[in-house]
Each structure stands twice: as structure tokens, then as C-alpha cells.
Amino acid sequence: MADRSGFRWSPWNLLLLVPLLMLVTPWFNTKDPVLWGMPFFYWSQFLWVPVGVICVAVVYARTKDDGVPVPDADPDVDDLDEGARQRGSAQ
Amino acid sequence: MIQWTELIVFGALFLLVTVLGFVASRWQSSGAGLDHLDEWGLGGRKFGAWITWFLVGGDLYTAYTFVAVPALMFGAGALGFYALPYTVVLYPIVFLPVLRLWSVSRVHGYVTPADFVRGRYGSSLLAFIVAVTGIVATMPYIALQLVGLEAVLRTMGLNGTGIAGHLPLLVAFVILAVYTYQSGLRAPALIAFVKDILIYLVILVAVIYLPTKFGGWSAIFGAAEQKLAQPNPTTGNPQGSILLTGNNQLQYITLALGSALALFLYPHSLTGVLASRGRDVLKKNMVALPAYSLLLGLLALLGFVAIAAGSKPITNNATGRPDTNTIIPVLFDGQFSDWFAGVAYAAIGIGALVPAAIMSIAAANLWTRNIYKEYLHRSATPGQEARQAKLASLVVKFGAVAFVLFVDPQFSIDLQLIGGVIILQTLPAVAIALYTRWLHRWALVAGWVVGMGYGLYLLYLIPNPAAGKAHFGGSALTLDKLTVFGWHPFAGSTVQIYVGFVALVVNLVIAVLVSVALHAAKVAPGADATEGADYHADEDSDRLKPVADTPVH
């Protein structure tokens, strides 16, 4: 079943859960500390934008080795073809 | 009073994108013409990282978002800021599933999410349900783009009464319809460059220049706090607050999460995804798209700036009621010089055209692939499919115009709210199916029926006293009203929650329970046309179906 659905796992994927912590509103639903006149509720949520970007970027960079990445300029590198690799290992 | 300077700047930029829209038919063309859905409806499936960034960004962050989010902040305060967490948690959530969907769609030549569901479950009924849900959820969304465009036109003084008052909007939309018909997805892809650059320019100027004008952020938040604390004339409760209250925290969380789960189920989002060249393009975009989230967060704060500036929403002469969606155009009108206000309006106006074009293409693709081809003309050639989709895109657009002309804009806003709730009901059949087929196809149908019915019922129960409505008054359900066959598990609670989230949970519970029963009864699960490796195939794999090839079925 797992093979049939083609499921692949990397522990780095867990990083994608980190930005979800932003949904715990009681942590930041306060006015203080104020920064440049902006209540904590607002400026702290802006900080989560880079956190989300970093988490996704790390997963992108660390899971590259599993297969893919085709350099932008040269889409003909067969060795890096993830589909071909998968077929090679799965069958 | 017509604002001539603003109108001329707006007109010049509108003319520019019109020319681009027509030129786009030859842009990046393979010479094969547009007689295939891969070409007309997906731009040749070869957009690189930059084009995809502008296209998807221009698609997801719509004019309506730019107008409605600050309007919500203006009216209700902190709750409107949900747009920021929504677009931050969005990309980590969709990062992996979107890649799988791209790969499997590219291997099998799927053009719509419903195509995938049909291939995955061998069920044309389930595909039909997903397609219809997508079309119904998209239609009011297109109408809302018109609401955003019209808010700008009316602020510039084109605020006539009756049908004549809608004439400028109609003209703008006919032009859009014609070049989308001709150029397909390439038109919004090219125009998105202009749209996004203008939006960035305007917002950056606005968030740097305006706060200094009103004494800095502390004065602005002070003014907002004071105004929001005043009681609403109808209900006697405070209008809102600059922090979340005990009652709306859960609403904030579930609205942000529910909206994030829903966004990439909308057909227009997936159209942008499927038009990209490869997995790496999508991955880069998932890292780079949050730049727009930053913008959206800053823009939301302009709702408070409008409070500090004492902006008053314009009365829509067609309905006779003040329209809070005009609050941002009004703010720009009062604070910017005429020519820059014209640029700002063009940003919002063109910002309406890009998503409206993509949404109409997405709806047309669904119609063509999953209804016309499936039920009306099974032997349709790729050329006939493309022609059908072009015609459908016209019908969809004029349907949206008719909505705005003959129906209260408030109705479109309510419908779009419902749209988020109903599109979420396709999550098990589309998103979960990317990982497992354990949920049985008939269980998915059952979950959809129950989740949809229950969601609509809960929406019906929600009143909006401030707007004088007894039903369909918003998407925030007070837990007290939550009922399971007359049983109120949270009686007395004043805590609010997003209806879409509740309906999705119910949908999932039903889908799981029915699946257990059907697996036990050994009911046939249907054929799966996809295999494991399909979900990882990249742009250079030989598994991929050639672009503009004879389609599946």
C-alpha cells in the first residue's frame, strides 16, 4: 500500500509543522511590548513570515538529495531524474 | 465629481494591460496554436519560477483581498489580521501535496483537480461533484473581483445610478473577456507582472508615507482602539478591538487554518500550479511567495490608518448603502496626489482582472473536462475541448457580470464566504487522495454530502444583527448554536468558530466511518489509474505525457 501510494519520508519534513505554532494566539495576544508604536500582537506576527520562509527553504534544500533538482538552465540531466530513480528502486 | 487626473492615469495603465493581453497570445508560443487545453488553459505547462511567482501571486492575492482585508480591520479590528497567519501557515501546509499533484497531473495530462479524482478513484460521479463544487465556489469569487474593480471606479467619480452606473465596469470586463478568449492563461500571466509591480509600489509607498502623516503607528493604533471601542448603534456591543477577545480567538485560529487549507483547493490556484514547468519551480515559489504575505499584513494595517485619517466609506449609488469596501480607495483618494491615487486605483483594478481571468479559465477547464467531455461529448477532440473552454470562459465572465448588475453586491460577499466553506469539502477527495486511497470513493461522496449539508445549515443559523440579517450573516458560528440533531454540546458558550472548519471535521468523520463499513463489506473500491512513481515524476522524466498530447480517458 505504501509503495502503491508512492509515499516518501524525510525527517526534515517535520520542520513544516513549526510555522503552525503561530496559530497559538494566547502566546501573542497582548499589547506589550510595543515596538515603534505597534502592539506585540501585530509586530510579532510579522516575525512569523521569515520563520515560515526559513522552514520551507530548509526543507527544500535538505530534501533535494532524494532525487530531483534540475538546474534551471539544463533540464536534460537524466541522472537526477527522480522519476527514473524511483522506478529503478521500486521495481 | 469625476476625478480626471486619476481617471487618465488609470485609463493609460488599463490600456497598457489591454495591449499586453492581446499580445500574450504569441508570447512563449510553441507555434502549435491554442487549440489544446494544455496551451489555452495552462499556458503550455512550461512557466518558469519568475512567471509562476507573478502568476500565482497575482492569482492568490486578489483585488478583493486587497480591498476587503483592510475593510475588515476597519470594521472589526484584530480579527481582520487573520490574513497574515493564514498566508504564513499556507505554504508549509501545501508544500508537499502540491508537488505530488503537479507530478501526477503531468504524468497523466490532468488539467483540473477533478481530472485527478477521476483517475485516482475511477469514479466520474466523484469527479463531477468536485468539479461542480469548484465551479460554484469560483463564480462568486469572480463576482467579487468585479466588486473590487467597481469600488475603484466609483471612487474615481464613475458613480452613476442604476444600470448606467455599472457601464464602466461592463466595458472593462468585455475587454478582459475578449483577450482571455484569445490568449488564454498567457494573458493573465503577462498582465500579472504589471499588476504585482504596481501593487508593491503602491503598498510600500502607502505603509511608509501614511503612518508618518498621522503621527506614527502609536497614534494610529490609539485612534483605532478608541473608535473600535465605541458601541455599535444596532447591537450596543463594542464594534471590535485591537486585540483578540476570549470569544474570537478560536475564530481567528480556525479561520486562518481553514482558509489556508481551502486556498489550494480552489481551481484557480491549481491552474497556476499545473501551468508551471516543474517541481523545482514550485518549490522555489513556496519559499518566495510569502513576500506577498508580508505585503498583505502591511496592507491590513491600512484599515487602521483609514480610521486615523477619518475616512468614511462611500455610499454605493446602485444600492444606496455605504460600502466599507471603498475604504482603501477613499483613503488613497484623500491622502495621495491625484496622479498617484490613479496609479493606486490601477493597481487594484488590474489586480481584479488577473484573478478574474484565471478563475474564469479554471472554471471553463472544469466545465470542459469534467462535464462537457464526460457527459455531453465523450469523443470531443482536443481542438473541440479548447473551443468549448473558450466559450465557457465567456459564459462564466458574463455570468459574474450579471451577478453584479442584478444582485446586491453583499450577496456576492456572502456567497464567497460560503464558497470557502464548500470548497473545503473537497479536501478529502483531492488532498488526502494524493497520499492514500484508503478513504472509499462512496465514503467520500457521503462525507461531501453530509459536510456540505451541515456546513450550509450552520451558515443559515448565523445572524448578523448589525446588518439586520437573520441568516447567512457571516462565517463565525457561536458554539452555543452548534447542534447535533437538536443536542447542543456547547450550550451557553459565546466562543466563536469558523463554520468551514466544523463542516470539514464532520465530513472527515463520516468519510472514515463509512470507509470502515465499506471496506468491511468489501464494496469495490474502483480502479486507480495512477501509481506510486507518478507522484514524484519531475520535468525531465520520461513518464510525463507530452504537452498538448491527446488527452486521457
Chai-1 contact restraints between the chains, C-beta under 6 A:
chainA,res_idxA,chainB,res_idxB,connection_type,confidence,min_distance_angstrom,max_distance_angstrom,comment,restraint_id
A,D3,B,G532,contact,1.0,0.0,6.0,A-B,restraint_1
A,R4,B,G532,contact,1.0,0.0,6.0,A-B,restraint_2
A,S5,B,Y435,contact,1.0,0.0,6.0,A-B,restraint_3
A,S5,B,T436,contact,1.0,0.0,6.0,A-B,restraint_4
A,G6,B,G532,contact,1.0,0.0,6.0,A-B,restraint_5
A,G6,B,A533,contact,1.0,0.0,6.0,A-B,restraint_6
A,G6,B,Y535,contact,1.0,0.0,6.0,A-B,restraint_7
A,L16,B,P92,contact,1.0,0.0,6.0,A-B,restraint_8
A,P19,B,V88,contact,1.0,0.0,6.0,A-B,restraint_9
A,P19,B,V89,contact,1.0,0.0,6.0,A-B,restraint_10
A,P19,B,P92,contact,1.0,0.0,6.0,A-B,restraint_11
A,L20,B,V89,contact,1.0,0.0,6.0,A-B,restraint_12
A,M22,B,P85,contact,1.0,0.0,6.0,A-B,restraint_13
A,M22,B,V88,contact,1.0,0.0,6.0,A-B,restraint_14
A,L23,B,I253,contact,1.0,0.0,6.0,A-B,restraint_15
A,T25,B,L244,contact,1.0,0.0,6.0,A-B,restraint_16
A,T25,B,Q249,contact,1.0,0.0,6.0,A-B,restraint_17
A,T25,B,Y252,contact,1.0,0.0,6.0,A-B,restraint_18
A,T25,B,I253,contact,1.0,0.0,6.0,A-B,restraint_19
A,N29,B,L243,contact,1.0,0.0,6.0,A-B,restraint_20
A,N29,B,L244,contact,1.0,0.0,6.0,A-B,restraint_21
A,W36,B,W217,contact,1.0,0.0,6.0,A-B,restraint_22
A,G37,B,G216,contact,1.0,0.0,6.0,A-B,restraint_23
A,G37,B,W217,contact,1.0,0.0,6.0,A-B,restraint_24
A,G37,B,S218,contact,1.0,0.0,6.0,A-B,restraint_25
A,M38,B,W217,contact,1.0,0.0,6.0,A-B,restraint_26
A,F41,B,L243,contact,1.0,0.0,6.0,A-B,restraint_27
A,Q45,B,L84,contact,1.0,0.0,6.0,A-B,restraint_28
A,F46,B,G297,contact,1.0,0.0,6.0,A-B,restraint_29
A,W48,B,V88,contact,1.0,0.0,6.0,A-B,restraint_30
A,V49,B,V88,contact,1.0,0.0,6.0,A-B,restraint_31
A,V49,B,P290,contact,1.0,0.0,6.0,A-B,restraint_32
A,V49,B,S293,contact,1.0,0.0,6.0,A-B,restraint_33
A,V49,B,L294,contact,1.0,0.0,6.0,A-B,restraint_34
A,G52,B,V88,contact,1.0,0.0,6.0,A-B,restraint_35
A,G52,B,P290,contact,1.0,0.0,6.0,A-B,restraint_36
A,V53,B,P290,contact,1.0,0.0,6.0,A-B,restraint_37
A,C55,B,P92,contact,1.0,0.0,6.0,A-B,restraint_38
A,V56,B,Y91,contact,1.0,0.0,6.0,A-B,restraint_39
A,V56,B,P92,contact,1.0,0.0,6.0,A-B,restraint_40
A,V56,B,F95,contact,1.0,0.0,6.0,A-B,restraint_41
A,V56,B,M286,contact,1.0,0.0,6.0,A-B,restraint_42
A,V56,B,V287,contact,1.0,0.0,6.0,A-B,restraint_43
A,A57,B,V287,contact,1.0,0.0,6.0,A-B,restraint_44
A,Y60,B,K283,contact,1.0,0.0,6.0,A-B,restraint_45
A,Y60,B,V287,contact,1.0,0.0,6.0,A-B,restraint_46
A,V68,B,R279,contact,1.0,0.0,6.0,A-B,restraint_47
A,V68,B,D538,contact,1.0,0.0,6.0,A-B,restraint_48
A,P69,B,D280,contact,1.0,0.0,6.0,A-B,restraint_49
A,V70,B,D280,contact,1.0,0.0,6.0,A-B,restraint_50
A,V70,B,E539,contact,1.0,0.0,6.0,A-B,restraint_51
A,V70,B,D540,contact,1.0,0.0,6.0,A-B,restraint_52
A,P75,B,E539,contact,1.0,0.0,6.0,A-B,restraint_53
A,P75,B,D540,contact,1.0,0.0,6.0,A-B,restraint_54
A,D81,B,D540,contact,1.0,0.0,6.0,A-B,restraint_55
A,D81,B,S541,contact,1.0,0.0,6.0,A-B,restraint_56
A,E82,B,H536,contact,1.0,0.0,6.0,A-B,restraint_57
A,E82,B,D538,contact,1.0,0.0,6.0,A-B,restraint_58
A,G83,B,A533,contact,1.0,0.0,6.0,A-B,restraint_59
A,G83,B,A537,contact,1.0,0.0,6.0,A-B,restraint_60
A,G83,B,S541,contact,1.0,0.0,6.0,A-B,restraint_61
A,G83,B,R543,contact,1.0,0.0,6.0,A-B,restraint_62
A,Q86,B,A533,contact,1.0,0.0,6.0,A-B,restraint_63
A,Q86,B,H536,contact,1.0,0.0,6.0,A-B,restraint_64
A,R87,B,A533,contact,1.0,0.0,6.0,A-B,restraint_65
